[in-house]
Amino acid sequence: MDGARGLALIGLMIVHVLPPEDYDFEPTVLWQIFAGHSAALFALLAGVSLAFGSGGRHPVKGTALRAARASVAVRAALILAVGLAIGYAPTPVSIILPYYGVMFLLAVPLLGLSPRTLALLAGMTAVAGPIVVQLLRDSLPGPGFNPTFTSLVTEPLVLVTQLLLTGEYPAVPYMAYLCAGLAIGRLDLGSRRVQLRLMLSGGVLAAATWLLSVLLLGPLGGMKRLAEASPELSSEAIRRILVWGPEGRLPTTSLWWQVVLAPHSTTVLEKLNTVGTSMAALGAVLLLSRIAASELAPLAALGSMTLTLYSAHLLVLSTGFLANQPSGSLLIQIALATVFAFQWRRGHANGPLEGLVAAATKRTRDRVLAAG
């Protein structure tokens, strides 16, 4: 699974660093592959890791379940704190960590649920979450950019609504990925059959939602409905939203916007589609690791400490490092991150930040188990 996390990390770095468009002002191939999909894969893998930490195929119960829930709550608070701290750096991209921390907190009561219930919750959240966001968005305050500890004091309502509903990675609809990951983490992921089914079913879901979006927006009249509901937008403006995603907020003028597949559009079909691509990516990496473990070792090294390396990447971005040479900046960052990960793993079980989080969660788990 570390290989899949490493792939998600590289995807985020590519989206953050490389230009999104080519010389013809069309989206690049790399941008189309990773934009929106990397963040979704990260969130789904977070759910898988939560499943592993609460018993895997054999979910813990009783005191052990209470200990797992307490340790996840501590983990959520620490990740949220790291994200809010990095928010003070002038990084030009949205930071996923505060949202990630809230998602972990929302996952605490879900740890004891069965895979079937979790899968059902994933589907329900993917459908209901984006609709709730659209229905409430106009009545909620606009989000800030990257929240900080100061936001807790000066704009608590903005902070809460941003992290839950209005931000770049709103926790409520993003829980579809965590629920799906929790359900997947209860399976026998060491089984070739499970890996293959994961890849194929994810691919089918992704292809089906893409085809449904094309049909609804084209032959079934979705584009016409969007134009009628949003007369303030030109046909070119609507096309740009469909390709690049919204600049800020997705329009709320019609539920037809829910069939858009653009990155970070937070629509029903976008959530279902990226659940599918994330499942397919995880299944593919697990299958590849059977025959190409050594080739995937760099990805696995990166994936073993994504909290540390993602945080470092954000801090590098805030310095403007080689901003006018994006390809060089990306290659240097990936190379240095890979070398650091390999060297650090020689003497440590976890990355620097991962080690701090692991120590805190272990103490919490041990205390609850001892009290129980």
Contacts in CASP RR format, 6 or more apart in sequence:
PFRMAT RR
TARGET T0000
AUTHOR 0000-0000-0000
METHOD contacts of the structure
MODEL  1
MDGARGLALIGLMIVHVLPPEDYDFEPTVLWQIFAGHSAALFALLAGVSL
AFGSGGRHPVKGTALRAARASVAVRAALILAVGLAIGYAPTPVSIILPYY
GVMFLLAVPLLGLSPRTLALLAGMTAVAGPIVVQLLRDSLPGPGFNPTFT
SLVTEPLVLVTQLLLTGEYPAVPYMAYLCAGLAIGRLDLGSRRVQLRLML
SGGVLAAATWLLSVLLLGPLGGMKRLAEASPELSSEAIRRILVWGPEGRL
PTTSLWWQVVLAPHSTTVLEKLNTVGTSMAALGAVLLLSRIAASELAPLA
ALGSMTLTLYSAHLLVLSTGFLANQPSGSLLIQIALATVFAFQWRRGHAN
GPLEGLVAAATKRTRDRVLAAG
1 45 0 8 1.000
1 48 0 8 1.000
1 49 0 8 1.000
1 189 0 8 1.000
1 282 0 8 1.000
1 285 0 8 1.000
1 286 0 8 1.000
2 299 0 8 1.000
2 300 0 8 1.000
2 301 0 8 1.000
2 302 0 8 1.000
2 303 0 8 1.000
2 304 0 8 1.000
3 285 0 8 1.000
3 289 0 8 1.000
3 296 0 8 1.000
3 299 0 8 1.000
3 300 0 8 1.000
3 302 0 8 1.000
3 303 0 8 1.000
4 41 0 8 1.000
4 45 0 8 1.000
4 281 0 8 1.000
4 282 0 8 1.000
4 283 0 8 1.000
4 285 0 8 1.000
4 286 0 8 1.000
5 42 0 8 1.000
5 45 0 8 1.000
5 302 0 8 1.000
5 303 0 8 1.000
5 304 0 8 1.000
5 306 0 8 1.000
6 299 0 8 1.000
6 300 0 8 1.000
6 302 0 8 1.000
6 303 0 8 1.000
6 306 0 8 1.000
7 38 0 8 1.000
7 41 0 8 1.000
7 281 0 8 1.000
7 285 0 8 1.000
7 299 0 8 1.000
8 38 0 8 1.000
8 39 0 8 1.000
8 41 0 8 1.000
8 42 0 8 1.000
8 45 0 8 1.000
8 306 0 8 1.000
9 38 0 8 1.000
9 42 0 8 1.000
9 302 0 8 1.000
9 303 0 8 1.000
9 306 0 8 1.000
9 309 0 8 1.000
9 310 0 8 1.000
9 313 0 8 1.000
9 337 0 8 1.000
10 38 0 8 1.000
10 299 0 8 1.000
10 302 0 8 1.000
10 334 0 8 1.000
11 34 0 8 1.000
11 38 0 8 1.000
12 34 0 8 1.000
12 38 0 8 1.000
12 39 0 8 1.000
12 42 0 8 1.000
12 96 0 8 1.000
12 310 0 8 1.000
12 313 0 8 1.000
13 313 0 8 1.000
13 330 0 8 1.000
13 333 0 8 1.000
13 334 0 8 1.000
14 30 0 8 1.000
14 31 0 8 1.000
14 34 0 8 1.000
14 38 0 8 1.000
14 330 0 8 1.000
15 31 0 8 1.000
15 34 0 8 1.000
15 35 0 8 1.000
15 36 0 8 1.000
15 38 0 8 1.000
16 93 0 8 1.000
16 313 0 8 1.000
16 317 0 8 1.000
17 317 0 8 1.000
17 326 0 8 1.000
17 329 0 8 1.000
17 330 0 8 1.000
17 333 0 8 1.000
18 28 0 8 1.000
18 30 0 8 1.000
18 31 0 8 1.000
18 326 0 8 1.000
18 327 0 8 1.000
18 330 0 8 1.000
19 28 0 8 1.000
19 326 0 8 1.000
20 27 0 8 1.000
20 28 0 8 1.000
20 31 0 8 1.000
20 35 0 8 1.000
20 244 0 8 1.000
21 27 0 8 1.000
21 28 0 8 1.000
21 31 0 8 1.000
22 28 0 8 1.000
27 35 0 8 1.000
27 243 0 8 1.000
27 244 0 8 1.000
35 263 0 8 1.000
35 264 0 8 1.000
36 263 0 8 1.000
36 264 0 8 1.000
36 274 0 8 1.000
37 263 0 8 1.000
37 274 0 8 1.000
37 277 0 8 1.000
37 278 0 8 1.000
37 281 0 8 1.000
39 96 0 8 1.000
39 169 0 8 1.000
39 264 0 8 1.000
40 177 0 8 1.000
40 274 0 8 1.000
40 275 0 8 1.000
40 277 0 8 1.000
40 278 0 8 1.000
41 277 0 8 1.000
41 278 0 8 1.000
41 281 0 8 1.000
41 282 0 8 1.000
42 96 0 8 1.000
42 100 0 8 1.000
42 306 0 8 1.000
43 100 0 8 1.000
43 103 0 8 1.000
43 169 0 8 1.000
43 174 0 8 1.000
43 177 0 8 1.000
43 178 0 8 1.000
43 278 0 8 1.000
44 177 0 8 1.000
44 178 0 8 1.000
44 180 0 8 1.000
44 181 0 8 1.000
44 184 0 8 1.000
44 275 0 8 1.000
44 278 0 8 1.000
44 279 0 8 1.000
44 282 0 8 1.000
45 181 0 8 1.000
45 278 0 8 1.000
45 282 0 8 1.000
46 100 0 8 1.000
46 103 0 8 1.000
46 104 0 8 1.000
46 177 0 8 1.000
46 178 0 8 1.000
46 181 0 8 1.000
47 107 0 8 1.000
47 177 0 8 1.000
47 178 0 8 1.000
47 179 0 8 1.000
47 180 0 8 1.000
47 181 0 8 1.000
47 182 0 8 1.000
47 184 0 8 1.000
47 185 0 8 1.000
48 181 0 8 1.000
48 182 0 8 1.000
48 184 0 8 1.000
48 185 0 8 1.000
48 189 0 8 1.000
48 282 0 8 1.000
50 72 0 8 1.000
50 104 0 8 1.000
50 107 0 8 1.000
50 111 0 8 1.000
50 178 0 8 1.000
50 181 0 8 1.000
50 182 0 8 1.000
51 59 0 8 1.000
51 181 0 8 1.000
51 182 0 8 1.000
51 183 0 8 1.000
51 184 0 8 1.000
51 185 0 8 1.000
51 186 0 8 1.000
52 185 0 8 1.000
53 68 0 8 1.000
54 60 0 8 1.000
54 65 0 8 1.000
54 68 0 8 1.000
54 72 0 8 1.000
54 111 0 8 1.000
54 112 0 8 1.000
55 68 0 8 1.000
56 185 0 8 1.000
56 186 0 8 1.000
57 185 0 8 1.000
57 186 0 8 1.000
57 187 0 8 1.000
57 188 0 8 1.000
59 65 0 8 1.000
59 111 0 8 1.000
59 112 0 8 1.000
59 114 0 8 1.000
59 186 0 8 1.000
60 67 0 8 1.000
60 68 0 8 1.000
60 112 0 8 1.000
61 112 0 8 1.000
63 368 0 8 1.000
63 369 0 8 1.000
63 372 0 8 1.000
64 369 0 8 1.000
65 111 0 8 1.000
65 112 0 8 1.000
66 368 0 8 1.000
66 372 0 8 1.000
67 364 0 8 1.000
67 365 0 8 1.000
67 366 0 8 1.000
67 368 0 8 1.000
67 369 0 8 1.000
68 111 0 8 1.000
68 365 0 8 1.000
69 108 0 8 1.000
69 109 0 8 1.000
69 111 0 8 1.000
70 364 0 8 1.000
70 365 0 8 1.000
70 368 0 8 1.000
71 361 0 8 1.000
71 362 0 8 1.000
71 364 0 8 1.000
71 365 0 8 1.000
71 368 0 8 1.000
72 104 0 8 1.000
72 105 0 8 1.000
72 107 0 8 1.000
72 108 0 8 1.000
72 111 0 8 1.000
72 361 0 8 1.000
73 104 0 8 1.000
73 105 0 8 1.000
73 108 0 8 1.000
73 364 0 8 1.000
74 360 0 8 1.000
74 361 0 8 1.000
74 364 0 8 1.000
75 101 0 8 1.000
75 104 0 8 1.000
75 357 0 8 1.000
75 360 0 8 1.000
75 361 0 8 1.000
76 101 0 8 1.000
76 102 0 8 1.000
76 103 0 8 1.000
76 104 0 8 1.000
76 105 0 8 1.000
76 108 0 8 1.000
77 101 0 8 1.000
77 105 0 8 1.000
78 356 0 8 1.000
78 357 0 8 1.000
78 360 0 8 1.000
79 97 0 8 1.000
79 100 0 8 1.000
79 101 0 8 1.000
79 104 0 8 1.000
79 307 0 8 1.000
79 357 0 8 1.000
80 97 0 8 1.000
80 98 0 8 1.000
80 100 0 8 1.000
80 101 0 8 1.000
80 102 0 8 1.000
80 105 0 8 1.000
82 97 0 8 1.000
82 307 0 8 1.000
82 311 0 8 1.000
82 353 0 8 1.000
83 95 0 8 1.000
83 97 0 8 1.000
83 98 0 8 1.000
83 311 0 8 1.000
84 98 0 8 1.000
84 147 0 8 1.000
84 148 0 8 1.000
84 149 0 8 1.000
84 151 0 8 1.000
84 152 0 8 1.000
85 148 0 8 1.000
85 149 0 8 1.000
86 95 0 8 1.000
86 97 0 8 1.000
86 146 0 8 1.000
86 311 0 8 1.000
86 314 0 8 1.000
86 315 0 8 1.000
87 95 0 8 1.000
87 146 0 8 1.000
87 147 0 8 1.000
87 148 0 8 1.000
88 148 0 8 1.000
89 314 0 8 1.000
89 315 0 8 1.000
89 318 0 8 1.000
90 318 0 8 1.000
91 146 0 8 1.000
91 314 0 8 1.000
91 315 0 8 1.000
91 317 0 8 1.000
91 318 0 8 1.000
92 317 0 8 1.000
92 318 0 8 1.000
93 314 0 8 1.000
93 317 0 8 1.000
94 145 0 8 1.000
94 146 0 8 1.000
94 167 0 8 1.000
94 168 0 8 1.000
94 169 0 8 1.000
95 146 0 8 1.000
95 314 0 8 1.000
96 168 0 8 1.000
96 169 0 8 1.000
96 310 0 8 1.000
97 307 0 8 1.000
97 310 0 8 1.000
97 311 0 8 1.000
98 146 0 8 1.000
98 147 0 8 1.000
98 163 0 8 1.000
99 163 0 8 1.000
99 167 0 8 1.000
99 168 0 8 1.000
99 169 0 8 1.000
99 170 0 8 1.000
99 171 0 8 1.000
99 174 0 8 1.000
100 169 0 8 1.000
101 171 0 8 1.000
102 163 0 8 1.000
102 164 0 8 1.000
102 171 0 8 1.000
103 171 0 8 1.000
103 174 0 8 1.000
103 175 0 8 1.000
103 178 0 8 1.000
104 178 0 8 1.000
106 171 0 8 1.000
106 172 0 8 1.000
106 175 0 8 1.000
106 178 0 8 1.000
107 175 0 8 1.000
107 178 0 8 1.000
107 179 0 8 1.000
107 182 0 8 1.000
110 118 0 8 1.000
110 121 0 8 1.000
110 178 0 8 1.000
110 179 0 8 1.000
110 182 0 8 1.000
111 182 0 8 1.000
113 121 0 8 1.000
113 182 0 8 1.000
114 186 0 8 1.000
115 182 0 8 1.000
115 183 0 8 1.000
115 185 0 8 1.000
115 186 0 8 1.000
115 187 0 8 1.000
116 183 0 8 1.000
118 179 0 8 1.000
118 180 0 8 1.000
118 181 0 8 1.000
118 182 0 8 1.000
118 183 0 8 1.000
118 186 0 8 1.000
119 179 0 8 1.000
119 180 0 8 1.000
119 183 0 8 1.000
121 175 0 8 1.000
121 179 0 8 1.000
122 176 0 8 1.000
122 177 0 8 1.000
122 179 0 8 1.000
122 180 0 8 1.000
122 181 0 8 1.000
122 183 0 8 1.000
122 275 0 8 1.000
123 176 0 8 1.000
123 179 0 8 1.000
123 180 0 8 1.000
123 272 0 8 1.000
123 275 0 8 1.000
125 172 0 8 1.000
125 173 0 8 1.000
125 175 0 8 1.000
125 176 0 8 1.000
125 179 0 8 1.000
125 271 0 8 1.000
126 173 0 8 1.000
126 176 0 8 1.000
126 268 0 8 1.000
126 271 0 8 1.000
126 272 0 8 1.000
126 275 0 8 1.000
127 268 0 8 1.000
127 271 0 8 1.000
127 272 0 8 1.000
129 172 0 8 1.000
129 173 0 8 1.000
129 176 0 8 1.000
129 271 0 8 1.000
130 173 0 8 1.000
130 258 0 8 1.000
130 266 0 8 1.000
130 267 0 8 1.000
130 268 0 8 1.000
130 270 0 8 1.000
130 271 0 8 1.000
131 255 0 8 1.000
131 258 0 8 1.000
131 268 0 8 1.000
132 165 0 8 1.000
132 172 0 8 1.000
132 173 0 8 1.000
133 165 0 8 1.000
133 166 0 8 1.000
133 170 0 8 1.000
133 172 0 8 1.000
133 173 0 8 1.000
133 266 0 8 1.000
134 250 0 8 1.000
134 252 0 8 1.000
134 255 0 8 1.000
134 257 0 8 1.000
134 258 0 8 1.000
135 252 0 8 1.000
136 165 0 8 1.000
137 165 0 8 1.000
137 166 0 8 1.000
137 249 0 8 1.000
137 252 0 8 1.000
138 252 0 8 1.000
140 161 0 8 1.000
140 165 0 8 1.000
140 166 0 8 1.000
141 155 0 8 1.000
141 157 0 8 1.000
141 158 0 8 1.000
141 161 0 8 1.000
141 166 0 8 1.000
142 158 0 8 1.000
142 161 0 8 1.000
142 162 0 8 1.000
142 166 0 8 1.000
142 249 0 8 1.000
143 158 0 8 1.000
143 161 0 8 1.000
143 162 0 8 1.000
143 166 0 8 1.000
143 167 0 8 1.000
143 168 0 8 1.000
144 151 0 8 1.000
144 155 0 8 1.000
144 158 0 8 1.000
144 162 0 8 1.000
144 167 0 8 1.000
147 159 0 8 1.000
147 162 0 8 1.000
147 163 0 8 1.000
151 158 0 8 1.000
151 159 0 8 1.000
152 159 0 8 1.000
162 170 0 8 1.000
163 170 0 8 1.000
163 171 0 8 1.000
164 170 0 8 1.000
164 171 0 8 1.000
164 172 0 8 1.000
165 172 0 8 1.000
166 249 0 8 1.000
168 264 0 8 1.000
169 264 0 8 1.000
170 266 0 8 1.000
173 266 0 8 1.000
173 271 0 8 1.000
176 271 0 8 1.000
176 272 0 8 1.000
176 275 0 8 1.000
177 271 0 8 1.000
177 274 0 8 1.000
177 275 0 8 1.000
177 278 0 8 1.000
180 275 0 8 1.000
180 278 0 8 1.000
180 279 0 8 1.000
184 198 0 8 1.000
184 279 0 8 1.000
184 282 0 8 1.000
187 194 0 8 1.000
187 198 0 8 1.000
188 194 0 8 1.000
189 195 0 8 1.000
189 198 0 8 1.000
189 286 0 8 1.000
190 286 0 8 1.000
192 287 0 8 1.000
192 290 0 8 1.000
195 283 0 8 1.000
195 286 0 8 1.000
195 287 0 8 1.000
196 283 0 8 1.000
196 287 0 8 1.000
198 279 0 8 1.000
198 280 0 8 1.000
198 282 0 8 1.000
198 283 0 8 1.000
198 286 0 8 1.000
199 279 0 8 1.000
199 280 0 8 1.000
199 282 0 8 1.000
199 283 0 8 1.000
199 284 0 8 1.000
199 287 0 8 1.000
200 280 0 8 1.000
201 276 0 8 1.000
201 279 0 8 1.000
202 275 0 8 1.000
202 276 0 8 1.000
202 277 0 8 1.000
202 279 0 8 1.000
202 280 0 8 1.000
203 276 0 8 1.000
203 277 0 8 1.000
203 279 0 8 1.000
203 280 0 8 1.000
205 272 0 8 1.000
205 273 0 8 1.000
205 275 0 8 1.000
205 276 0 8 1.000
205 279 0 8 1.000
206 273 0 8 1.000
206 274 0 8 1.000
206 276 0 8 1.000
206 277 0 8 1.000
206 280 0 8 1.000
209 261 0 8 1.000
209 269 0 8 1.000
209 272 0 8 1.000
209 273 0 8 1.000
209 276 0 8 1.000
210 261 0 8 1.000
210 273 0 8 1.000
212 259 0 8 1.000
212 269 0 8 1.000
213 259 0 8 1.000
213 260 0 8 1.000
213 261 0 8 1.000
213 269 0 8 1.000
213 273 0 8 1.000
216 222 0 8 1.000
216 256 0 8 1.000
216 259 0 8 1.000
217 223 0 8 1.000
217 226 0 8 1.000
217 242 0 8 1.000
217 259 0 8 1.000
217 260 0 8 1.000
222 256 0 8 1.000
222 259 0 8 1.000
223 238 0 8 1.000
225 254 0 8 1.000
225 256 0 8 1.000
226 233 0 8 1.000
226 238 0 8 1.000
226 254 0 8 1.000
226 256 0 8 1.000
226 257 0 8 1.000
227 233 0 8 1.000
227 235 0 8 1.000
227 238 0 8 1.000
229 251 0 8 1.000
229 253 0 8 1.000
229 254 0 8 1.000
229 256 0 8 1.000
230 238 0 8 1.000
230 251 0 8 1.000
230 253 0 8 1.000
230 254 0 8 1.000
233 241 0 8 1.000
233 251 0 8 1.000
241 250 0 8 1.000
241 251 0 8 1.000
241 260 0 8 1.000
241 262 0 8 1.000
241 265 0 8 1.000
242 260 0 8 1.000
242 261 0 8 1.000
242 262 0 8 1.000
243 262 0 8 1.000
244 262 0 8 1.000
244 263 0 8 1.000
245 260 0 8 1.000
245 262 0 8 1.000
245 263 0 8 1.000
245 264 0 8 1.000
245 265 0 8 1.000
246 262 0 8 1.000
246 264 0 8 1.000
246 265 0 8 1.000
250 257 0 8 1.000
250 260 0 8 1.000
250 265 0 8 1.000
250 266 0 8 1.000
250 267 0 8 1.000
251 257 0 8 1.000
257 265 0 8 1.000
257 267 0 8 1.000
258 267 0 8 1.000
258 268 0 8 1.000
258 269 0 8 1.000
259 267 0 8 1.000
259 268 0 8 1.000
259 269 0 8 1.000
260 267 0 8 1.000
260 269 0 8 1.000
260 270 0 8 1.000
261 267 0 8 1.000
261 269 0 8 1.000
261 270 0 8 1.000
261 273 0 8 1.000
262 270 0 8 1.000
263 270 0 8 1.000
285 296 0 8 1.000
285 299 0 8 1.000
288 296 0 8 1.000
289 296 0 8 1.000
289 300 0 8 1.000
298 338 0 8 1.000
298 342 0 8 1.000
301 338 0 8 1.000
301 341 0 8 1.000
301 342 0 8 1.000
301 345 0 8 1.000
302 309 0 8 1.000
302 334 0 8 1.000
302 337 0 8 1.000
302 338 0 8 1.000
302 341 0 8 1.000
303 309 0 8 1.000
303 341 0 8 1.000
304 341 0 8 1.000
304 345 0 8 1.000
304 350 0 8 1.000
304 351 0 8 1.000
304 354 0 8 1.000
305 341 0 8 1.000
305 344 0 8 1.000
305 350 0 8 1.000
305 351 0 8 1.000
305 352 0 8 1.000
305 353 0 8 1.000
305 354 0 8 1.000
307 351 0 8 1.000
307 353 0 8 1.000
307 354 0 8 1.000
307 357 0 8 1.000
308 351 0 8 1.000
308 352 0 8 1.000
308 353 0 8 1.000
308 354 0 8 1.000
309 337 0 8 1.000
309 340 0 8 1.000
309 341 0 8 1.000
311 353 0 8 1.000
312 337 0 8 1.000
313 333 0 8 1.000
313 337 0 8 1.000
316 333 0 8 1.000
321 329 0 8 1.000
321 333 0 8 1.000
322 328 0 8 1.000
322 329 0 8 1.000
322 332 0 8 1.000
323 329 0 8 1.000
344 351 0 8 1.000
344 352 0 8 1.000
345 351 0 8 1.000
348 355 0 8 1.000
349 355 0 8 1.000
349 358 0 8 1.000
350 358 0 8 1.000
END
